[in-house]
Amino acid sequence: MRDRLTLVSLGVVSMLFAGIARAAGPDTATVLRNLHEANQMQMAAGQIAKVQGQTVEVQTFGATLVEDHMATEKKVVALAAEENIDLRSSVPAPSDRMRQLTSVKGAAFDELFAAEMLLDSQKILAEAKTARDKTSDDRLKFLLEVTMPVLDAHHQRARALVDTFGPSAIGAEAAKRAAAKHRSAQ
């Protein structure tokens, strides 16, 4: 009986320790919901770019975003199902930024798209790195590890597009909005 009590006590202690270790890192459900939302937004932006992009570079980047984030989304949905996490509640509503993307035409679209994708890719990449480095969930860590090179490639491609188009009033405005949002979050 005493051995049984000791085993139960050890089990409780190890469960508490695992809970504390997990609490120190990001919540798997939150990370998966954030990834799901980012995938949805990037796929929507990519679809818009495929149609409204004026340059082949923007159109192909849009197609790449759709394809890559669709592949990532399958992995996110699979892990969420394994973890019994409902992602349906995290589907984002169209943002003002997405509405602005759909309303801009011509070269201004390409400039705005490049600037927005650069800002988004910086944010998504930073959040993924932080979650990867702090999570104790091995399956989530693996998902983030295999996703990071894709996110980095998107960031590099968006950077190249911004460099190609040069600074613009629209791009500068997007950068100002992002900086203001970052300051208000701190």
Contacts in CASP RR format, 6 or more apart in sequence:
PFRMAT RR
TARGET T0000
AUTHOR 0000-0000-0000
METHOD contacts of the structure
MODEL  1
MRDRLTLVSLGVVSMLFAGIARAAGPDTATVLRNLHEANQMQMAAGQIAK
VQGQTVEVQTFGATLVEDHMATEKKVVALAAEENIDLRSSVPAPSDRMRQ
LTSVKGAAFDELFAAEMLLDSQKILAEAKTARDKTSDDRLKFLLEVTMPV
LDAHHQRARALVDTFGPSAIGAEAAKRAAAKHRSAQ
18 136 0 8 1.000
21 136 0 8 1.000
22 136 0 8 1.000
22 137 0 8 1.000
24 134 0 8 1.000
24 136 0 8 1.000
25 134 0 8 1.000
25 135 0 8 1.000
25 136 0 8 1.000
26 130 0 8 1.000
26 131 0 8 1.000
26 134 0 8 1.000
26 135 0 8 1.000
28 83 0 8 1.000
28 85 0 8 1.000
28 135 0 8 1.000
28 137 0 8 1.000
28 140 0 8 1.000
29 80 0 8 1.000
29 83 0 8 1.000
29 85 0 8 1.000
31 131 0 8 1.000
31 135 0 8 1.000
31 140 0 8 1.000
31 144 0 8 1.000
32 76 0 8 1.000
32 79 0 8 1.000
32 80 0 8 1.000
32 83 0 8 1.000
32 85 0 8 1.000
32 87 0 8 1.000
32 140 0 8 1.000
33 85 0 8 1.000
33 87 0 8 1.000
33 89 0 8 1.000
33 90 0 8 1.000
34 90 0 8 1.000
34 127 0 8 1.000
34 131 0 8 1.000
35 72 0 8 1.000
35 76 0 8 1.000
35 128 0 8 1.000
35 143 0 8 1.000
35 147 0 8 1.000
36 73 0 8 1.000
36 76 0 8 1.000
36 77 0 8 1.000
36 80 0 8 1.000
36 87 0 8 1.000
36 90 0 8 1.000
36 91 0 8 1.000
37 90 0 8 1.000
37 91 0 8 1.000
37 92 0 8 1.000
38 69 0 8 1.000
38 120 0 8 1.000
38 124 0 8 1.000
38 127 0 8 1.000
39 69 0 8 1.000
39 70 0 8 1.000
39 72 0 8 1.000
39 73 0 8 1.000
39 76 0 8 1.000
40 73 0 8 1.000
40 91 0 8 1.000
40 92 0 8 1.000
41 92 0 8 1.000
41 95 0 8 1.000
41 98 0 8 1.000
41 120 0 8 1.000
42 65 0 8 1.000
42 66 0 8 1.000
42 69 0 8 1.000
42 120 0 8 1.000
42 124 0 8 1.000
42 154 0 8 1.000
43 65 0 8 1.000
43 66 0 8 1.000
43 69 0 8 1.000
43 70 0 8 1.000
43 73 0 8 1.000
44 94 0 8 1.000
44 98 0 8 1.000
45 62 0 8 1.000
45 65 0 8 1.000
45 98 0 8 1.000
45 101 0 8 1.000
45 113 0 8 1.000
45 116 0 8 1.000
45 117 0 8 1.000
45 120 0 8 1.000
46 61 0 8 1.000
46 62 0 8 1.000
46 63 0 8 1.000
46 65 0 8 1.000
46 66 0 8 1.000
47 62 0 8 1.000
47 66 0 8 1.000
48 98 0 8 1.000
48 101 0 8 1.000
48 102 0 8 1.000
48 113 0 8 1.000
49 58 0 8 1.000
49 59 0 8 1.000
49 61 0 8 1.000
49 62 0 8 1.000
49 63 0 8 1.000
49 65 0 8 1.000
49 113 0 8 1.000
50 59 0 8 1.000
50 62 0 8 1.000
50 63 0 8 1.000
50 66 0 8 1.000
52 101 0 8 1.000
52 102 0 8 1.000
52 104 0 8 1.000
52 105 0 8 1.000
52 106 0 8 1.000
52 109 0 8 1.000
52 113 0 8 1.000
53 59 0 8 1.000
53 106 0 8 1.000
53 109 0 8 1.000
53 110 0 8 1.000
53 113 0 8 1.000
54 106 0 8 1.000
54 107 0 8 1.000
54 109 0 8 1.000
54 110 0 8 1.000
55 110 0 8 1.000
57 161 0 8 1.000
57 164 0 8 1.000
58 109 0 8 1.000
58 110 0 8 1.000
58 113 0 8 1.000
58 114 0 8 1.000
58 161 0 8 1.000
61 117 0 8 1.000
61 157 0 8 1.000
61 158 0 8 1.000
61 161 0 8 1.000
64 154 0 8 1.000
64 157 0 8 1.000
65 117 0 8 1.000
65 154 0 8 1.000
68 150 0 8 1.000
68 154 0 8 1.000
71 150 0 8 1.000
72 147 0 8 1.000
72 150 0 8 1.000
75 143 0 8 1.000
75 146 0 8 1.000
75 147 0 8 1.000
76 87 0 8 1.000
76 143 0 8 1.000
77 87 0 8 1.000
79 139 0 8 1.000
79 140 0 8 1.000
79 143 0 8 1.000
80 86 0 8 1.000
80 87 0 8 1.000
82 139 0 8 1.000
83 139 0 8 1.000
97 116 0 8 1.000
97 174 0 8 1.000
100 112 0 8 1.000
101 109 0 8 1.000
101 112 0 8 1.000
101 113 0 8 1.000
101 116 0 8 1.000
104 112 0 8 1.000
104 170 0 8 1.000
107 165 0 8 1.000
108 168 0 8 1.000
108 170 0 8 1.000
110 161 0 8 1.000
110 165 0 8 1.000
111 165 0 8 1.000
111 166 0 8 1.000
111 168 0 8 1.000
111 170 0 8 1.000
111 171 0 8 1.000
112 168 0 8 1.000
112 170 0 8 1.000
112 171 0 8 1.000
112 174 0 8 1.000
113 161 0 8 1.000
114 158 0 8 1.000
114 161 0 8 1.000
114 162 0 8 1.000
114 164 0 8 1.000
114 165 0 8 1.000
114 171 0 8 1.000
115 162 0 8 1.000
115 168 0 8 1.000
115 170 0 8 1.000
115 171 0 8 1.000
115 174 0 8 1.000
115 175 0 8 1.000
116 174 0 8 1.000
117 154 0 8 1.000
117 158 0 8 1.000
117 161 0 8 1.000
118 155 0 8 1.000
118 158 0 8 1.000
118 159 0 8 1.000
118 161 0 8 1.000
118 162 0 8 1.000
119 174 0 8 1.000
119 175 0 8 1.000
119 178 0 8 1.000
120 158 0 8 1.000
121 151 0 8 1.000
121 154 0 8 1.000
121 155 0 8 1.000
121 158 0 8 1.000
122 155 0 8 1.000
123 178 0 8 1.000
124 151 0 8 1.000
124 154 0 8 1.000
125 148 0 8 1.000
125 151 0 8 1.000
125 152 0 8 1.000
125 155 0 8 1.000
128 144 0 8 1.000
128 147 0 8 1.000
128 148 0 8 1.000
128 151 0 8 1.000
129 148 0 8 1.000
131 140 0 8 1.000
131 144 0 8 1.000
132 141 0 8 1.000
132 144 0 8 1.000
132 145 0 8 1.000
132 148 0 8 1.000
135 141 0 8 1.000
135 144 0 8 1.000
162 171 0 8 1.000
END
